[in-house]
């Protein structure tokens, strides 16, 4: 199963939409930005607003 989510930075700037072959991500996990660089998951919004645009969640990240 894949997990499609929107990545935003801590200033709410959209970094892109990515898809991973995992069932979910959690706070503290490391994900890859669209350019391939790593980022740490800070917060996850999986309510109705966080799922807008056909994603499973909007994920706030901080680049490593």
PDB file of N, H, CA, C and O in Angstrom:
ATOM      1  N   UNK A   1       0.840  -1.175   0.000  1.00  0.00           N
ATOM      2  CA  UNK A   1       0.000   0.000   0.000  1.00  0.00           C
ATOM      3  C   UNK A   1       0.888   1.242   0.000  1.00  0.00           C
ATOM      4  O   UNK A   1       1.919   1.273   0.672  1.00  0.00           O
ATOM      5  N   UNK A   2       0.498   2.235  -0.733  1.00  0.00           N
ATOM      6  H   UNK A   2      -0.339   2.210  -1.279  1.00  0.00           H
ATOM      7  CA  UNK A   2       1.281   3.456  -0.752  1.00  0.00           C
ATOM      8  C   UNK A   2       0.581   4.560   0.026  1.00  0.00           C
ATOM      9  O   UNK A   2      -0.633   4.531   0.225  1.00  0.00           O
ATOM     10  N   UNK A   3       1.365   5.519   0.455  1.00  0.00           N
ATOM     11  H   UNK A   3       2.351   5.542   0.293  1.00  0.00           H
ATOM     12  CA  UNK A   3       0.908   6.644   1.265  1.00  0.00           C
ATOM     13  C   UNK A   3       1.266   7.901   0.499  1.00  0.00           C
ATOM     14  O   UNK A   3       2.447   8.181   0.294  1.00  0.00           O
ATOM     15  N   UNK A   4       0.280   8.658   0.076  1.00  0.00           N
ATOM     16  H   UNK A   4      -0.680   8.431   0.243  1.00  0.00           H
ATOM     17  CA  UNK A   4       0.487   9.883  -0.695  1.00  0.00           C
ATOM     18  C   UNK A   4       0.206  11.066   0.211  1.00  0.00           C
ATOM     19  O   UNK A   4      -0.883  11.184   0.774  1.00  0.00           O
ATOM     20  N   UNK A   5       1.201  11.951   0.351  1.00  0.00           N
ATOM     21  H   UNK A   5       2.085  11.856  -0.107  1.00  0.00           H
ATOM     22  CA  UNK A   5       0.986  13.084   1.226  1.00  0.00           C
ATOM     23  C   UNK A   5       1.668  14.341   0.726  1.00  0.00           C
ATOM     24  O   UNK A   5       2.615  14.298  -0.060  1.00  0.00           O
ATOM     25  N   UNK A   6       1.153  15.467   1.210  1.00  0.00           N
ATOM     26  H   UNK A   6       0.384  15.503   1.849  1.00  0.00           H
ATOM     27  CA  UNK A   6       1.684  16.787   0.886  1.00  0.00           C
ATOM     28  C   UNK A   6       2.698  17.152   1.951  1.00  0.00           C
ATOM     29  O   UNK A   6       2.425  17.022   3.144  1.00  0.00           O
ATOM     30  N   UNK A   7       3.865  17.607   1.528  1.00  0.00           N
ATOM     31  H   UNK A   7       4.087  17.712   0.558  1.00  0.00           H
ATOM     32  CA  UNK A   7       4.880  18.075   2.459  1.00  0.00           C
ATOM     33  C   UNK A   7       4.853  19.591   2.509  1.00  0.00           C
ATOM     34  O   UNK A   7       4.854  20.257   1.473  1.00  0.00           O
ATOM     35  N   UNK A   8       4.830  20.135   3.722  1.00  0.00           N
ATOM     36  H   UNK A   8       4.830  19.595   4.564  1.00  0.00           H
ATOM     37  CA  UNK A   8       4.968  21.573   3.889  1.00  0.00           C
ATOM     38  C   UNK A   8       6.074  21.827   4.909  1.00  0.00           C
ATOM     39  O   UNK A   8       6.361  20.983   5.758  1.00  0.00           O
ATOM     40  N   UNK A   9       6.691  23.009   4.808  1.00  0.00           N
ATOM     41  H   UNK A   9       6.458  23.695   4.118  1.00  0.00           H
ATOM     42  CA  UNK A   9       7.708  23.355   5.799  1.00  0.00           C
ATOM     43  C   UNK A   9       7.051  24.050   6.980  1.00  0.00           C
ATOM     44  O   UNK A   9       5.837  24.252   6.982  1.00  0.00           O
ATOM     45  N   UNK A  10       7.829  24.413   7.972  1.00  0.00           N
ATOM     46  H   UNK A  10       8.815  24.249   7.970  1.00  0.00           H
ATOM     47  CA  UNK A  10       7.268  24.993   9.195  1.00  0.00           C
ATOM     48  C   UNK A  10       6.655  26.375   8.973  1.00  0.00           C
ATOM     49  O   UNK A  10       5.933  26.871   9.839  1.00  0.00           O
ATOM     50  N   UNK A  11       6.929  27.004   7.827  1.00  0.00           N
ATOM     51  H   UNK A  11       7.515  26.601   7.124  1.00  0.00           H
ATOM     52  CA  UNK A  11       6.312  28.289   7.487  1.00  0.00           C
ATOM     53  C   UNK A  11       5.091  28.094   6.593  1.00  0.00           C
ATOM     54  O   UNK A  11       4.577  29.059   6.028  1.00  0.00           O
ATOM     55  N   UNK A  12       4.621  26.853   6.461  1.00  0.00           N
ATOM     56  H   UNK A  12       5.038  26.069   6.920  1.00  0.00           H
ATOM     57  CA  UNK A  12       3.445  26.463   5.671  1.00  0.00           C
ATOM     58  C   UNK A  12       3.663  26.578   4.171  1.00  0.00           C
ATOM     59  O   UNK A  12       2.696  26.626   3.411  1.00  0.00           O
ATOM     60  N   UNK A  13       4.907  26.622   3.736  1.00  0.00           N
ATOM     61  H   UNK A  13       5.693  26.583   4.353  1.00  0.00           H
ATOM     62  CA  UNK A  13       5.203  26.615   2.301  1.00  0.00           C
ATOM     63  C   UNK A  13       5.164  25.193   1.774  1.00  0.00           C
ATOM     64  O   UNK A  13       5.783  24.299   2.350  1.00  0.00           O
ATOM     65  N   UNK A  14       4.444  24.977   0.684  1.00  0.00           N
ATOM     66  H   UNK A  14       3.941  25.703   0.215  1.00  0.00           H
ATOM     67  CA  UNK A  14       4.337  23.627   0.135  1.00  0.00           C
ATOM     68  C   UNK A  14       5.638  23.224  -0.541  1.00  0.00           C
ATOM     69  O   UNK A  14       6.179  23.960  -1.366  1.00  0.00           O
ATOM     70  N   UNK A  15       6.131  22.044  -0.179  1.00  0.00           N
ATOM     71  H   UNK A  15       5.691  21.446   0.491  1.00  0.00           H
ATOM     72  CA  UNK A  15       7.357  21.509  -0.747  1.00  0.00           C
ATOM     73  C   UNK A  15       7.080  20.502  -1.853  1.00  0.00           C
ATOM     74  O   UNK A  15       7.962  20.197  -2.657  1.00  0.00           O
ATOM     75  N   UNK A  16       5.864  19.989  -1.895  1.00  0.00           N
ATOM     76  H   UNK A  16       5.148  20.237  -1.242  1.00  0.00           H
ATOM     77  CA  UNK A  16       5.494  19.042  -2.932  1.00  0.00           C
ATOM     78  C   UNK A  16       4.636  17.922  -2.392  1.00  0.00           C
ATOM     79  O   UNK A  16       4.413  17.808  -1.187  1.00  0.00           O
ATOM     80  N   UNK A  17       4.159  17.098  -3.307  1.00  0.00           N
ATOM     81  H   UNK A  17       4.341  17.191  -4.286  1.00  0.00           H
ATOM     82  CA  UNK A  17       3.382  15.917  -2.966  1.00  0.00           C
ATOM     83  C   UNK A  17       4.234  14.712  -3.308  1.00  0.00           C
ATOM     84  O   UNK A  17       4.772  14.610  -4.410  1.00  0.00           O
ATOM     85  N   UNK A  18       4.354  13.804  -2.358  1.00  0.00           N
ATOM     86  H   UNK A  18       3.917  13.887  -1.462  1.00  0.00           H
ATOM     87  CA  UNK A  18       5.177  12.611  -2.543  1.00  0.00           C
ATOM     88  C   UNK A  18       4.356  11.372  -2.235  1.00  0.00           C
ATOM     89  O   UNK A  18       3.306  11.445  -1.597  1.00  0.00           O
ATOM     90  N   UNK A  19       4.850  10.242  -2.698  1.00  0.00           N
ATOM     91  H   UNK A  19       5.703  10.183  -3.216  1.00  0.00           H
ATOM     92  CA  UNK A  19       4.184   8.962  -2.450  1.00  0.00           C
ATOM     93  C   UNK A  19       5.231   7.952  -2.030  1.00  0.00           C
ATOM     94  O   UNK A  19       6.272   7.818  -2.674  1.00  0.00           O
ATOM     95  N   UNK A  20       4.949   7.234  -0.934  1.00  0.00           N
ATOM     96  H   UNK A  20       4.104   7.343  -0.411  1.00  0.00           H
ATOM     97  CA  UNK A  20       5.841   6.212  -0.404  1.00  0.00           C
ATOM     98  C   UNK A  20       5.106   4.897  -0.311  1.00  0.00           C
ATOM     99  O   UNK A  20       3.880   4.869  -0.196  1.00  0.00           O
ATOM    100  N   UNK A  21       5.837   3.822  -0.359  1.00  0.00           N
ATOM    101  H   UNK A  21       6.833   3.844  -0.452  1.00  0.00           H
ATOM    102  CA  UNK A  21       5.284   2.474  -0.229  1.00  0.00           C
ATOM    103  C   UNK A  21       5.252   2.072   1.245  1.00  0.00           C
ATOM    104  O   UNK A  21       5.826   1.057   1.642  1.00  0.00           O
ATOM    105  N   UNK A  22       4.578   2.879   2.035  1.00  0.00           N
ATOM    106  H   UNK A  22       4.112   3.703   1.712  1.00  0.00           H
ATOM    107  CA  UNK A  22       4.367   2.595   3.457  1.00  0.00           C
ATOM    108  C   UNK A  22       2.900   2.865   3.765  1.00  0.00           C
ATOM    109  O   UNK A  22       2.211   3.522   2.985  1.00  0.00           O
ATOM    110  N   UNK A  23       2.427   2.368   4.884  1.00  0.00           N
ATOM    111  H   UNK A  23       2.987   1.834   5.517  1.00  0.00           H
ATOM    112  CA  UNK A  23       1.022   2.576   5.221  1.00  0.00           C
ATOM    113  C   UNK A  23       0.782   3.900   5.937  1.00  0.00           C
ATOM    114  O   UNK A  23      -0.344   4.395   5.961  1.00  0.00           O
ATOM    115  N   UNK A  24       1.851   4.488   6.533  1.00  0.00           N
ATOM    116  H   UNK A  24       2.766   4.086   6.514  1.00  0.00           H
ATOM    117  CA  UNK A  24       1.712   5.767   7.231  1.00  0.00           C
ATOM    118  C   UNK A  24       3.087   6.301   7.614  1.00  0.00           C
ATOM    119  O   UNK A  24       4.090   5.593   7.520  1.00  0.00           O
ATOM    120  N   UNK A  25       3.119   7.554   8.047  1.00  0.00           N
ATOM    121  H   UNK A  25       2.305   8.129   8.124  1.00  0.00           H
ATOM    122  CA  UNK A  25       4.317   8.137   8.639  1.00  0.00           C
ATOM    123  C   UNK A  25       3.919   8.693  10.006  1.00  0.00           C
ATOM    124  O   UNK A  25       2.751   9.001  10.245  1.00  0.00           O
ATOM    125  N   UNK A  26       4.896   8.818  10.893  1.00  0.00           N
ATOM    126  H   UNK A  26       5.845   8.568  10.699  1.00  0.00           H
ATOM    127  CA  UNK A  26       4.659   9.312  12.244  1.00  0.00           C
ATOM    128  C   UNK A  26       5.611  10.455  12.563  1.00  0.00           C
ATOM    129  O   UNK A  26       6.627  10.637  11.893  1.00  0.00           O
ATOM    130  N   UNK A  27       5.273  11.223  13.594  1.00  0.00           N
ATOM    131  H   UNK A  27       4.447  11.075  14.139  1.00  0.00           H
ATOM    132  CA  UNK A  27       6.162  12.280  14.045  1.00  0.00           C
ATOM    133  C   UNK A  27       7.513  11.674  14.374  1.00  0.00           C
ATOM    134  O   UNK A  27       7.600  10.598  14.967  1.00  0.00           O
ATOM    135  N   UNK A  28       8.573  12.381  13.979  1.00  0.00           N
ATOM    136  H   UNK A  28       8.503  13.255  13.497  1.00  0.00           H
ATOM    137  CA  UNK A  28       9.930  11.911  14.232  1.00  0.00           C
ATOM    138  C   UNK A  28      10.503  11.070  13.112  1.00  0.00           C
ATOM    139  O   UNK A  28      11.716  10.868  13.056  1.00  0.00           O
ATOM    140  N   UNK A  29       9.649  10.567  12.206  1.00  0.00           N
ATOM    141  H   UNK A  29       8.664  10.731  12.252  1.00  0.00           H
ATOM    142  CA  UNK A  29      10.145   9.788  11.067  1.00  0.00           C
ATOM    143  C   UNK A  29      10.936  10.696  10.127  1.00  0.00           C
ATOM    144  O   UNK A  29      10.744  11.911  10.112  1.00  0.00           O
ATOM    145  N   UNK A  30      11.813  10.096   9.356  1.00  0.00           N
ATOM    146  H   UNK A  30      11.969   9.109   9.368  1.00  0.00           H
ATOM    147  CA  UNK A  30      12.523  10.812   8.309  1.00  0.00           C
ATOM    148  C   UNK A  30      11.879  10.451   6.977  1.00  0.00           C
ATOM    149  O   UNK A  30      11.659   9.278   6.674  1.00  0.00           O
ATOM    150  N   UNK A  31      11.581  11.476   6.188  1.00  0.00           N
ATOM    151  H   UNK A  31      11.759  12.429   6.433  1.00  0.00           H
ATOM    152  CA  UNK A  31      11.027  11.285   4.850  1.00  0.00           C
ATOM    153  C   UNK A  31      11.952  11.974   3.853  1.00  0.00           C
ATOM    154  O   UNK A  31      12.826  12.749   4.240  1.00  0.00           O
ATOM    155  N   UNK A  32      11.758  11.692   2.590  1.00  0.00           N
ATOM    156  H   UNK A  32      11.048  11.062   2.275  1.00  0.00           H
ATOM    157  CA  UNK A  32      12.557  12.321   1.529  1.00  0.00           C
ATOM    158  C   UNK A  32      11.732  13.403   0.860  1.00  0.00           C
ATOM    159  O   UNK A  32      10.574  13.189   0.503  1.00  0.00           O
ATOM    160  N   UNK A  33      12.343  14.570   0.694  1.00  0.00           N
ATOM    161  H   UNK A  33      13.284  14.744   0.985  1.00  0.00           H
ATOM    162  CA  UNK A  33      11.718  15.655  -0.042  1.00  0.00           C
ATOM    163  C   UNK A  33      11.738  15.314  -1.528  1.00  0.00           C
ATOM    164  O   UNK A  33      12.453  14.396  -1.931  1.00  0.00           O
ATOM    165  N   UNK A  34      10.977  16.025  -2.347  1.00  0.00           N
ATOM    166  H   UNK A  34      10.397  16.770  -2.019  1.00  0.00           H
ATOM    167  CA  UNK A  34      10.977  15.729  -3.784  1.00  0.00           C
ATOM    168  C   UNK A  34      12.375  15.766  -4.423  1.00  0.00           C
ATOM    169  O   UNK A  34      12.613  15.086  -5.421  1.00  0.00           O
ATOM    170  N   UNK A  35      13.300  16.554  -3.855  1.00  0.00           N
ATOM    171  H   UNK A  35      13.107  17.107  -3.044  1.00  0.00           H
ATOM    172  CA  UNK A  35      14.665  16.607  -4.398  1.00  0.00           C
ATOM    173  C   UNK A  35      15.560  15.499  -3.861  1.00  0.00           C
ATOM    174  O   UNK A  35      16.734  15.408  -4.220  1.00  0.00           O
ATOM    175  N   UNK A  36      14.991  14.648  -2.988  1.00  0.00           N
ATOM    176  H   UNK A  36      14.037  14.722  -2.696  1.00  0.00           H
ATOM    177  CA  UNK A  36      15.737  13.511  -2.444  1.00  0.00           C
ATOM    178  C   UNK A  36      16.399  13.759  -1.107  1.00  0.00           C
ATOM    179  O   UNK A  36      16.901  12.817  -0.493  1.00  0.00           O
ATOM    180  N   UNK A  37      16.418  14.995  -0.634  1.00  0.00           N
ATOM    181  H   UNK A  37      16.011  15.760  -1.133  1.00  0.00           H
ATOM    182  CA  UNK A  37      17.062  15.273   0.642  1.00  0.00           C
ATOM    183  C   UNK A  37      16.142  14.856   1.798  1.00  0.00           C
ATOM    184  O   UNK A  37      14.920  14.847   1.652  1.00  0.00           O
ATOM    185  N   UNK A  38      16.740  14.511   2.949  1.00  0.00           N
ATOM    186  H   UNK A  38      17.732  14.519   3.067  1.00  0.00           H
ATOM    187  CA  UNK A  38      15.937  14.044   4.086  1.00  0.00           C
ATOM    188  C   UNK A  38      15.306  15.196   4.867  1.00  0.00           C
ATOM    189  O   UNK A  38      15.816  16.316   4.877  1.00  0.00           O
ATOM    190  N   UNK A  39      14.190  14.892   5.515  1.00  0.00           N
ATOM    191  H   UNK A  39      13.775  13.982   5.506  1.00  0.00           H
ATOM    192  CA  UNK A  39      13.506  15.843   6.380  1.00  0.00           C
ATOM    193  C   UNK A  39      12.824  15.072   7.506  1.00  0.00           C
ATOM    194  O   UNK A  39      12.393  13.934   7.319  1.00  0.00           O
ATOM    195  N   UNK A  40      12.733  15.694   8.658  1.00  0.00           N
ATOM    196  H   UNK A  40      13.083  16.619   8.809  1.00  0.00           H
ATOM    197  CA  UNK A  40      12.098  15.082   9.816  1.00  0.00           C
ATOM    198  C   UNK A  40      10.642  15.526   9.912  1.00  0.00           C
ATOM    199  O   UNK A  40      10.335  16.708   9.760  1.00  0.00           O
ATOM    200  N   UNK A  41       9.749  14.573  10.165  1.00  0.00           N
ATOM    201  H   UNK A  41       9.998  13.613  10.289  1.00  0.00           H
ATOM    202  CA  UNK A  41       8.333  14.865  10.316  1.00  0.00           C
ATOM    203  C   UNK A  41       8.103  15.538  11.674  1.00  0.00           C
ATOM    204  O   UNK A  41       8.444  14.987  12.720  1.00  0.00           O
ATOM    205  N   UNK A  42       7.518  16.741  11.633  1.00  0.00           N
ATOM    206  H   UNK A  42       7.241  17.188  10.783  1.00  0.00           H
ATOM    207  CA  UNK A  42       7.248  17.509  12.841  1.00  0.00           C
ATOM    208  C   UNK A  42       5.801  17.336  13.290  1.00  0.00           C
ATOM    209  O   UNK A  42       5.527  17.181  14.480  1.00  0.00           O
ATOM    210  N   UNK A  43       4.877  17.363  12.332  1.00  0.00           N
ATOM    211  H   UNK A  43       5.100  17.489  11.365  1.00  0.00           H
ATOM    212  CA  UNK A  43       3.453  17.273  12.655  1.00  0.00           C
ATOM    213  C   UNK A  43       2.708  16.697  11.460  1.00  0.00           C
ATOM    214  O   UNK A  43       3.152  16.822  10.319  1.00  0.00           O
ATOM    215  N   UNK A  44       1.569  16.063  11.732  1.00  0.00           N
ATOM    216  H   UNK A  44       1.208  15.961  12.659  1.00  0.00           H
ATOM    217  CA  UNK A  44       0.761  15.444  10.682  1.00  0.00           C
ATOM    218  C   UNK A  44      -0.678  15.931  10.812  1.00  0.00           C
ATOM    219  O   UNK A  44      -1.284  15.850  11.880  1.00  0.00           O
ATOM    220  N   UNK A  45      -1.208  16.435   9.706  1.00  0.00           N
ATOM    221  H   UNK A  45      -0.715  16.500   8.838  1.00  0.00           H
ATOM    222  CA  UNK A  45      -2.605  16.860   9.670  1.00  0.00           C
ATOM    223  C   UNK A  45      -3.359  15.879   8.782  1.00  0.00           C
ATOM    224  O   UNK A  45      -3.226  15.915   7.559  1.00  0.00           O
ATOM    225  N   UNK A  46      -4.149  15.004   9.393  1.00  0.00           N
ATOM    226  H   UNK A  46      -4.258  14.974  10.387  1.00  0.00           H
ATOM    227  CA  UNK A  46      -4.882  14.010   8.612  1.00  0.00           C
ATOM    228  C   UNK A  46      -6.391  14.172   8.766  1.00  0.00           C
ATOM    229  O   UNK A  46      -7.155  13.230   8.557  1.00  0.00           O
ATOM    230  N   UNK A  47      -6.808  15.389   9.137  1.00  0.00           N
ATOM    231  H   UNK A  47      -6.187  16.154   9.307  1.00  0.00           H
ATOM    232  CA  UNK A  47      -8.238  15.673   9.199  1.00  0.00           C
ATOM    233  C   UNK A  47      -8.736  16.007   7.792  1.00  0.00           C
ATOM    234  O   UNK A  47      -7.986  15.867   6.826  1.00  0.00           O
ATOM    235  N   UNK A  48      -9.977  16.441   7.667  1.00  0.00           N
ATOM    236  H   UNK A  48     -10.586  16.554   8.451  1.00  0.00           H
ATOM    237  CA  UNK A  48     -10.539  16.708   6.338  1.00  0.00           C
ATOM    238  C   UNK A  48      -9.761  17.779   5.588  1.00  0.00           C
ATOM    239  O   UNK A  48      -9.661  17.705   4.363  1.00  0.00           O
ATOM    240  N   UNK A  49      -9.209  18.770   6.277  1.00  0.00           N
ATOM    241  H   UNK A  49      -9.290  18.830   7.272  1.00  0.00           H
ATOM    242  CA  UNK A  49      -8.451  19.829   5.610  1.00  0.00           C
ATOM    243  C   UNK A  49      -7.071  19.332   5.196  1.00  0.00           C
ATOM    244  O   UNK A  49      -6.562  19.714   4.142  1.00  0.00           O
ATOM    245  N   UNK A  50      -6.476  18.498   6.007  1.00  0.00           N
ATOM    246  H   UNK A  50      -6.890  18.188   6.863  1.00  0.00           H
ATOM    247  CA  UNK A  50      -5.164  17.941   5.695  1.00  0.00           C
ATOM    248  C   UNK A  50      -5.193  16.967   4.535  1.00  0.00           C
ATOM    249  O   UNK A  50      -4.161  16.699   3.919  1.00  0.00           O
ATOM    250  N   UNK A  51      -6.376  16.432   4.230  1.00  0.00           N
ATOM    251  H   UNK A  51      -7.214  16.649   4.730  1.00  0.00           H
ATOM    252  CA  UNK A  51      -6.504  15.469   3.127  1.00  0.00           C
ATOM    253  C   UNK A  51      -6.958  16.125   1.829  1.00  0.00           C
ATOM    254  O   UNK A  51      -7.177  15.428   0.838  1.00  0.00           O
ATOM    255  N   UNK A  52      -7.104  17.446   1.810  1.00  0.00           N
ATOM    256  H   UNK A  52      -6.926  18.012   2.614  1.00  0.00           H
ATOM    257  CA  UNK A  52      -7.534  18.128   0.587  1.00  0.00           C
ATOM    258  C   UNK A  52      -6.563  17.842  -0.554  1.00  0.00           C
ATOM    259  O   UNK A  52      -5.350  17.776  -0.356  1.00  0.00           O
ATOM    260  N   UNK A  53      -7.109  17.677  -1.722  1.00  0.00           N
ATOM    261  H   UNK A  53      -8.095  17.731  -1.883  1.00  0.00           H
ATOM    262  CA  UNK A  53      -6.280  17.442  -2.905  1.00  0.00           C
ATOM    263  C   UNK A  53      -5.943  15.986  -3.144  1.00  0.00           C
ATOM    264  O   UNK A  53      -5.043  15.675  -3.924  1.00  0.00           O
ATOM    265  N   UNK A  54      -6.659  15.088  -2.480  1.00  0.00           N
ATOM    266  H   UNK A  54      -7.390  15.340  -1.847  1.00  0.00           H
ATOM    267  CA  UNK A  54      -6.448  13.664  -2.736  1.00  0.00           C
ATOM    268  C   UNK A  54      -5.242  13.048  -2.064  1.00  0.00           C
ATOM    269  O   UNK A  54      -4.744  12.016  -2.512  1.00  0.00           O
ATOM    270  N   UNK A  55      -4.757  13.670  -0.983  1.00  0.00           N
ATOM    271  H   UNK A  55      -5.162  14.509  -0.618  1.00  0.00           H
ATOM    272  CA  UNK A  55      -3.636  13.098  -0.240  1.00  0.00           C
ATOM    273  C   UNK A  55      -4.159  12.479   1.054  1.00  0.00           C
ATOM    274  O   UNK A  55      -5.261  12.795   1.504  1.00  0.00           O
ATOM    275  N   UNK A  56      -3.359  11.598   1.645  1.00  0.00           N
ATOM    276  H   UNK A  56      -2.464  11.342   1.280  1.00  0.00           H
ATOM    277  CA  UNK A  56      -3.731  10.967   2.922  1.00  0.00           C
ATOM    278  C   UNK A  56      -3.580  11.934   4.076  1.00  0.00           C
ATOM    279  O   UNK A  56      -4.307  11.843   5.066  1.00  0.00           O
ATOM    280  N   UNK A  57      -2.628  12.874   3.957  1.00  0.00           N
ATOM    281  H   UNK A  57      -2.038  12.948   3.153  1.00  0.00           H
ATOM    282  CA  UNK A  57      -2.372  13.835   5.027  1.00  0.00           C
ATOM    283  C   UNK A  57      -1.460  14.943   4.518  1.00  0.00           C
ATOM    284  O   UNK A  57      -0.802  14.809   3.486  1.00  0.00           O
ATOM    285  N   UNK A  58      -1.438  16.036   5.268  1.00  0.00           N
ATOM    286  H   UNK A  58      -1.973  16.145   6.106  1.00  0.00           H
ATOM    287  CA  UNK A  58      -0.449  17.087   5.059  1.00  0.00           C
ATOM    288  C   UNK A  58       0.552  16.938   6.181  1.00  0.00           C
ATOM    289  O   UNK A  58       0.178  16.878   7.352  1.00  0.00           O
ATOM    290  N   UNK A  59       1.830  16.878   5.827  1.00  0.00           N
ATOM    291  H   UNK A  59       2.135  16.926   4.876  1.00  0.00           H
ATOM    292  CA  UNK A  59       2.885  16.582   6.784  1.00  0.00           C
ATOM    293  C   UNK A  59       3.841  17.768   6.859  1.00  0.00           C
ATOM    294  O   UNK A  59       4.405  18.197   5.852  1.00  0.00           O
ATOM    295  N   UNK A  60       4.011  18.288   8.077  1.00  0.00           N
ATOM    296  H   UNK A  60       3.553  17.939   8.895  1.00  0.00           H
ATOM    297  CA  UNK A  60       4.943  19.380   8.312  1.00  0.00           C
ATOM    298  C   UNK A  60       6.325  18.765   8.564  1.00  0.00           C
ATOM    299  O   UNK A  60       6.477  17.883   9.410  1.00  0.00           O
ATOM    300  N   UNK A  61       7.315  19.238   7.826  1.00  0.00           N
ATOM    301  H   UNK A  61       7.191  19.954   7.139  1.00  0.00           H
ATOM    302  CA  UNK A  61       8.664  18.696   7.952  1.00  0.00           C
ATOM    303  C   UNK A  61       9.678  19.800   8.170  1.00  0.00           C
ATOM    304  O   UNK A  61       9.445  20.966   7.851  1.00  0.00           O
ATOM    305  N   UNK A  62      10.808  19.399   8.723  1.00  0.00           N
ATOM    306  H   UNK A  62      10.998  18.452   8.982  1.00  0.00           H
ATOM    307  CA  UNK A  62      11.951  20.288   8.859  1.00  0.00           C
ATOM    308  C   UNK A  62      13.123  19.608   8.176  1.00  0.00           C
ATOM    309  O   UNK A  62      13.540  18.526   8.592  1.00  0.00           O
ATOM    310  N   UNK A  63      13.662  20.230   7.129  1.00  0.00           N
ATOM    311  H   UNK A  63      13.324  21.108   6.792  1.00  0.00           H
ATOM    312  CA  UNK A  63      14.800  19.616   6.436  1.00  0.00           C
ATOM    313  C   UNK A  63      15.956  19.355   7.405  1.00  0.00           C
ATOM    314  O   UNK A  63      16.240  20.170   8.283  1.00  0.00           O
ATOM    315  N   UNK A  64      16.614  18.213   7.234  1.00  0.00           N
ATOM    316  H   UNK A  64      16.384  17.551   6.521  1.00  0.00           H
ATOM    317  CA  UNK A  64      17.754  17.840   8.092  1.00  0.00           C
ATOM    318  C   UNK A  64      19.011  18.579   7.665  1.00  0.00           C
ATOM    319  O   UNK A  64      20.069  18.396   8.267  1.00  0.00           O
TER     320      UNK A  64
END
